[in-house]
Amino acid sequence: MAEEKKGQKEQQEQKPQVDFDKFPEVKKIKAKYPEAIEELDYFREQLTVRVKKDYIVKVAQLLKEDPELAYDYLEDIAGVHYPKREKPLEVVYHVYSVSRKTRVRLKVALAEGEEVESVCSVWPSANWFEREAYDMVGIVFSNHPDLRRILLPEDWEGHPLRKDYPLEGPPGYREKWLKEHLPYYNKL
């Protein structure tokens, strides 16, 4: 096990240098919004662009509307919780260009209590993905057309995909919720 971790660490340290300016996505974002990019990464043949939260909609529109890029398909949005980071919440957008057959991953880091603007105006399919990130992780998307829980009941407390969420939910909450919402529960 220790040998595996050592080998993985060595692989990460030996990551080849990547010329990010060869990617048309990076060139176009830098040209139009030079201050938007916080970090670039290339891993397993996929480009990742960490974007400042105030630029996510602008960058998304550029990626979708520029004919040379044509990122017309939003595959997924994931909400992630890293409790030990300064900005513990992260929104990850997986975007695909059908005509070019290429993917790019966009990431936005958020501090606790910060909001990020919804990309529903760019990709309408973001609606349910953003609702899931809100429901499961607690990420709030401003200007969302219908931001409410999608998987859990509206009166559920907490966000189950956070690392600090108790495995069985808040103490006593499960039983309380079942008794209030499922009258036959008391008969079991």
C-alpha positions as CSV (number, residue, x, y, z in Angstrom):
1,M,0.0,0.0,0.0
2,A,2.8,2.4,0.9
3,E,4.6,1.5,-2.3
4,E,1.4,2.3,-4.3
5,K,1.1,5.7,-2.8
6,K,4.8,6.4,-3.3
7,G,4.5,5.4,-7.0
8,Q,1.4,7.6,-7.4
9,K,3.2,10.6,-5.8
10,E,6.2,10.1,-8.1
11,Q,3.9,10.0,-11.1
12,Q,2.2,13.3,-10.0
13,E,5.6,14.9,-9.5
14,Q,6.8,13.8,-13.0
15,K,3.8,15.3,-14.7
16,P,4.9,16.5,-18.1
17,Q,4.9,20.2,-18.8
18,V,1.9,21.2,-20.9
19,D,1.8,24.1,-23.3
20,F,-1.7,25.3,-22.5
21,D,-1.6,28.0,-25.2
22,K,-2.0,25.2,-27.8
23,F,-5.6,24.7,-26.6
24,P,-8.0,26.9,-28.5
25,E,-10.2,27.0,-25.4
26,V,-7.4,28.6,-23.3
27,K,-6.4,31.0,-26.1
28,K,-10.0,32.3,-26.5
29,I,-10.7,32.6,-22.8
30,K,-7.4,34.4,-22.2
31,A,-8.1,36.7,-25.1
32,K,-11.6,37.7,-24.1
33,Y,-11.4,37.4,-20.3
34,P,-7.7,37.5,-19.3
35,E,-8.4,37.6,-15.6
36,A,-11.0,34.8,-15.6
37,I,-8.6,31.8,-15.3
38,E,-7.3,30.8,-11.9
39,E,-5.5,27.6,-12.8
40,L,-5.1,25.1,-15.7
41,D,-4.5,21.4,-15.6
42,Y,-4.3,18.6,-18.1
43,F,-4.8,15.0,-16.9
44,R,-5.7,11.9,-18.8
45,E,-6.1,13.8,-22.0
46,Q,-8.6,16.2,-20.6
47,L,-8.2,19.9,-20.1
48,T,-9.4,21.4,-16.8
49,V,-9.9,25.2,-16.4
50,R,-10.4,26.6,-13.0
51,V,-12.5,29.8,-13.5
52,K,-13.2,32.7,-11.1
53,K,-16.8,32.4,-10.0
54,D,-17.8,35.8,-11.4
55,Y,-16.8,34.6,-14.9
56,I,-18.5,31.2,-15.1
57,V,-21.5,32.3,-17.2
58,K,-19.3,34.4,-19.5
59,V,-16.8,31.6,-20.1
60,A,-19.6,29.1,-20.6
61,Q,-21.2,31.4,-23.2
62,L,-17.9,31.8,-25.0
63,L,-17.3,28.0,-25.1
64,K,-20.8,27.4,-26.4
65,E,-21.2,30.2,-28.9
66,D,-17.8,30.4,-30.4
67,P,-18.0,28.4,-33.7
68,E,-14.4,27.1,-33.4
69,L,-15.2,25.7,-29.9
70,A,-18.9,24.8,-30.1
71,Y,-19.3,23.2,-26.6
72,D,-22.9,22.6,-27.1
73,Y,-23.5,19.8,-24.6
74,L,-23.4,20.1,-20.9
75,E,-22.8,16.5,-19.7
76,D,-22.9,17.0,-16.0
77,I,-22.5,19.4,-13.1
78,A,-21.1,18.0,-9.8
79,G,-21.0,19.6,-6.4
80,V,-18.0,18.6,-4.3
81,H,-17.1,19.3,-0.7
82,Y,-13.4,19.5,0.5
83,P,-13.8,20.6,4.1
84,K,-10.1,21.2,4.7
85,R,-9.7,23.7,1.9
86,E,-9.9,27.5,2.3
87,K,-12.8,27.4,-0.3
88,P,-14.4,24.1,0.6
89,L,-17.1,23.9,-2.1
90,E,-16.4,23.2,-5.7
91,V,-18.7,23.2,-8.8
92,V,-17.4,21.0,-11.6
93,Y,-18.9,21.4,-15.1
94,H,-18.3,18.6,-17.7
95,V,-18.8,20.1,-21.2
96,Y,-18.6,18.4,-24.6
97,S,-18.4,19.6,-28.1
98,V,-20.3,17.1,-30.3
99,S,-18.9,18.5,-33.6
100,R,-15.3,18.5,-32.4
101,K,-15.5,15.4,-30.2
102,T,-13.6,17.1,-27.3
103,R,-14.3,17.7,-23.6
104,V,-13.3,20.4,-21.2
105,R,-13.9,20.5,-17.5
106,L,-14.6,23.8,-15.8
107,K,-14.2,24.2,-12.0
108,V,-15.3,27.0,-9.7
109,A,-14.2,27.1,-6.0
110,L,-16.6,28.7,-3.4
111,A,-16.2,29.7,0.2
112,E,-18.9,28.6,2.6
113,G,-22.0,30.9,2.0
114,E,-20.9,32.1,-1.5
115,E,-23.2,31.7,-4.4
116,V,-22.3,31.0,-8.1
117,E,-24.4,32.2,-11.0
118,S,-26.5,29.6,-12.7
119,V,-25.5,28.5,-16.2
120,C,-29.2,27.6,-17.1
121,S,-29.2,30.6,-19.5
122,V,-26.4,29.0,-21.5
123,W,-27.3,25.3,-21.2
124,P,-30.9,24.8,-20.1
125,S,-30.1,21.2,-19.0
126,A,-28.1,22.7,-16.1
127,N,-31.4,23.2,-14.3
128,W,-31.6,19.7,-12.7
129,F,-27.9,19.3,-12.3
130,E,-27.7,22.5,-10.3
131,R,-30.7,21.5,-8.2
132,E,-28.9,18.3,-7.4
133,A,-25.7,20.1,-6.4
134,Y,-27.9,22.4,-4.2
135,D,-29.8,19.5,-2.7
136,M,-26.9,17.2,-2.0
137,V,-24.0,19.6,-1.3
138,G,-25.7,22.9,-0.5
139,I,-24.3,25.0,-3.3
140,V,-26.5,28.0,-4.1
141,F,-26.9,29.1,-7.7
142,S,-28.1,32.7,-8.1
143,N,-30.5,33.4,-10.9
144,H,-31.6,29.8,-11.1
145,P,-35.2,29.5,-12.4
146,D,-36.3,27.0,-9.8
147,L,-33.7,26.3,-7.1
148,R,-35.2,23.8,-4.7
149,R,-34.5,20.3,-3.6
150,I,-34.8,17.6,-6.3
151,L,-34.0,14.3,-4.5
152,L,-34.9,14.9,-0.9
153,P,-38.1,16.3,0.7
154,E,-38.2,20.2,1.0
155,D,-38.1,20.0,4.8
156,W,-34.9,17.8,4.9
157,E,-32.2,19.2,7.1
158,G,-28.6,19.2,5.8
159,H,-26.8,18.1,2.6
160,P,-25.9,14.4,2.5
161,L,-22.9,14.6,0.2
162,R,-20.9,16.9,2.5
163,K,-18.0,15.1,4.1
164,D,-19.2,16.2,7.6
165,Y,-22.8,14.9,7.2
166,P,-23.5,12.0,9.6
167,L,-23.9,8.7,7.8
168,E,-27.4,8.1,9.1
169,G,-28.4,11.8,9.0
170,P,-28.7,14.2,11.9
171,P,-29.3,12.3,15.1
172,G,-33.0,11.5,15.6
173,Y,-34.0,13.3,12.4
174,R,-34.7,10.1,10.3
175,E,-37.2,8.7,12.9
176,K,-38.8,12.2,13.3
177,W,-39.2,12.6,9.6
178,L,-40.6,9.1,9.1
179,K,-43.2,9.6,11.8
180,E,-44.3,12.9,10.4
181,H,-44.4,11.9,6.8
182,L,-45.3,8.2,6.8
183,P,-48.1,7.6,9.2
184,Y,-47.9,3.8,8.8
185,Y,-44.3,3.9,10.1
186,N,-45.5,3.8,13.7
187,K,-47.3,0.5,12.9
188,L,-44.1,-1.3,11.8
